[in-house]
Amino acid sequence: MSNEEMYKELSDAIVSCKNDAVEAAVEKARGQGIAPADIIENGLAAGMNEVGILFERGKLFLPHVMMAAGAMEAGVALLEADMPKDAASKKLGVIVNGTVEGDVHDIGKSIVSTMLQSAGFEVHDIGRDVPLQVFIDKIKETDADMVGMSALMTTTLQGQKDVIEMLKEQGMRDNIKIMVGGAPATHAWAEKIGADCYAENASEAVAKAKELLI
């Protein structure tokens, strides 16, 4: 089986929302010698992206999404032993990641958190519909190096800008990198509000985090 066929099998297993199917596919991919990061990015994360599309189209419902997310977590857990040992012992940086207040979209943000963790970052995922002050509090609590903010609606984009203003007001802005993402966000938006970077997807988020923190 080619790697591309294996990625398709992994993705389909995620869409099936079944832990056993995902775990079986992950073990098969491991046996085929595919790198853990590739299994996650090209297989499991691709499947979660498909789940997100199907959810938006009304083909899948929230319970399916939650089951798929749980199946992905189970798949990633199987790969932890294969991760580079130094990635487990030496964290690349501490990142707080969440979806801003008023926005209940969660899938893309969760994929980003998973990918960042698998790349060796310490990630504190604070969930969705997060009050803006909670971002500030969590940054202080964890002494974070970066904060990631997702917004999937134009009406909630302002929350990203507001958190940046709050960081400035509290004298914290110079000590933290800021990444923004979500469907309505753009490079131009990131520049306008004074964020350090914009990431279009999980792979780009990992690349940008490494650029800024390592």
MOMO-V112444 format. One record per residue. N is the residue number from 0. RES is the residue in three letters. PHI is phi in radians with two decimals (* if undefined). Layout:
BEGIN
N&RES&PHI + N&RES&PHI
END
This chain:
BEGIN
0&MET&* + 1&SER&-1.26 + 2&ASN&-1.04 + 3&GLU&-1.09 + 4&GLU&-1.17 + 5&MET&-1.18 + 6&TYR&-1.06 + 7&LYS&-1.12 + 8&GLU&-1.14 + 9&LEU&-1.10 + 10&SER&-1.07 + 11&ASP&-1.10 + 12&ALA&-1.14 + 13&ILE&-1.10 + 14&VAL&-1.10 + 15&SER&-1.24 + 16&CYS&1.14 + 17&LYS&-1.98 + 18&ASN&-0.98 + 19&ASP&-1.13 + 20&ALA&-1.17 + 21&VAL&-1.16 + 22&GLU&-1.09 + 23&ALA&-1.13 + 24&ALA&-1.18 + 25&VAL&-1.11 + 26&GLU&-1.08 + 27&LYS&-1.13 + 28&ALA&-1.16 + 29&ARG&-1.06 + 30&GLY&-1.11 + 31&GLN&-1.46 + 32&GLY&1.45 + 33&ILE&-1.36 + 34&ALA&-1.10 + 35&PRO&-0.91 + 36&ALA&-1.09 + 37&ASP&-1.25 + 38&ILE&-1.06 + 39&ILE&-1.21 + 40&GLU&-1.25 + 41&ASN&-1.51 + 42&GLY&-1.92 + 43&LEU&-1.17 + 44&ALA&-1.15 + 45&ALA&-1.09 + 46&GLY&-1.13 + 47&MET&-1.16 + 48&ASN&-1.08 + 49&GLU&-1.14 + 50&VAL&-1.04 + 51&GLY&-1.08 + 52&ILE&-1.13 + 53&LEU&-1.13 + 54&PHE&-1.15 + 55&GLU&-1.09 + 56&ARG&-1.51 + 57&GLY&1.38 + 58&LYS&-1.49 + 59&LEU&-2.20 + 60&PHE&-2.07 + 61&LEU&-0.92 + 62&PRO&-1.01 + 63&HIS&-1.14 + 64&VAL&-1.07 + 65&MET&-1.11 + 66&MET&-1.15 + 67&ALA&-1.14 + 68&ALA&-1.11 + 69&GLY&-1.13 + 70&ALA&-1.14 + 71&MET&-1.14 + 72&GLU&-1.05 + 73&ALA&-1.12 + 74&GLY&-1.15 + 75&VAL&-1.12 + 76&ALA&-1.03 + 77&LEU&-1.15 + 78&LEU&-1.60 + 79&GLU&-1.02 + 80&ALA&-1.16 + 81&ASP&-1.55 + 82&MET&-1.18 + 83&PRO&-0.95 + 84&LYS&-1.04 + 85&ASP&-1.19 + 86&ALA&-1.19 + 87&ALA&-1.35 + 88&SER&-1.57 + 89&LYS&-2.02 + 90&LYS&-1.28 + 91&LEU&-1.43 + 92&GLY&2.86 + 93&VAL&-1.87 + 94&ILE&-2.20 + 95&VAL&-1.71 + 96&ASN&-2.36 + 97&GLY&-2.87 + 98&THR&-1.75 + 99&VAL&-1.18 + 100&GLU&-0.93 + 101&GLY&1.60 + 102&ASP&-2.13 + 103&VAL&-1.75 + 104&HIS&-1.26 + 105&ASP&-2.32 + 106&ILE&-1.13 + 107&GLY&-1.04 + 108&LYS&-1.08 + 109&SER&-1.15 + 110&ILE&-1.13 + 111&VAL&-1.04 + 112&SER&-1.04 + 113&THR&-1.09 + 114&MET&-1.15 + 115&LEU&-1.13 + 116&GLN&-1.09 + 117&SER&-1.17 + 118&ALA&-1.46 + 119&GLY&1.93 + 120&PHE&-1.54 + 121&GLU&-1.55 + 122&VAL&-1.99 + 123&HIS&-1.93 + 124&ASP&-1.50 + 125&ILE&-1.69 + 126&GLY&1.58 + 127&ARG&-2.07 + 128&ASP&0.89 + 129&VAL&-1.56 + 130&PRO&-0.96 + 131&LEU&-1.03 + 132&GLN&-1.12 + 133&VAL&-1.14 + 134&PHE&-1.01 + 135&ILE&-1.08 + 136&ASP&-1.08 + 137&LYS&-1.24 + 138&ILE&-1.06 + 139&LYS&-1.13 + 140&GLU&-1.08 + 141&THR&-1.70 + 142&ASP&0.92 + 143&ALA&-1.17 + 144&ASP&-1.63 + 145&MET&-2.59 + 146&VAL&-2.15 + 147&GLY&-1.91 + 148&MET&-2.19 + 149&SER&-1.85 + 150&ALA&-2.53 + 151&LEU&-1.81 + 152&MET&-2.27 + 153&THR&-1.08 + 154&THR&-1.24 + 155&THR&-1.83 + 156&LEU&-0.98 + 157&GLN&-0.98 + 158&GLY&-1.03 + 159&GLN&-1.09 + 160&LYS&-1.11 + 161&ASP&-1.13 + 162&VAL&-1.11 + 163&ILE&-1.07 + 164&GLU&-1.11 + 165&MET&-1.13 + 166&LEU&-1.11 + 167&LYS&-1.13 + 168&GLU&-1.07 + 169&GLN&-1.67 + 170&GLY&1.19 + 171&MET&-1.84 + 172&ARG&-1.05 + 173&ASP&-1.24 + 174&ASN&-1.77 + 175&ILE&-2.50 + 176&LYS&-1.57 + 177&ILE&-2.17 + 178&MET&-2.03 + 179&VAL&-2.10 + 180&GLY&-2.79 + 181&GLY&2.07 + 182&ALA&-0.88 + 183&PRO&-1.45 + 184&ALA&-1.34 + 185&THR&-2.55 + 186&HIS&-1.04 + 187&ALA&-1.09 + 188&TRP&-1.12 + 189&ALA&-1.03 + 190&GLU&-1.14 + 191&LYS&-1.08 + 192&ILE&-1.64 + 193&GLY&1.49 + 194&ALA&-1.35 + 195&ASP&-1.44 + 196&CYS&-2.84 + 197&TYR&-2.13 + 198&ALA&-2.14 + 199&GLU&-1.40 + 200&ASN&-2.64 + 201&ALA&-1.13 + 202&SER&-1.09 + 203&GLU&-1.17 + 204&ALA&-1.07 + 205&VAL&-1.13 + 206&ALA&-1.07 + 207&LYS&-1.17 + 208&ALA&-1.07 + 209&LYS&-1.14 + 210&GLU&-1.05 + 211&LEU&-1.48 + 212&LEU&-1.93 + 213&ILE&-1.82
END
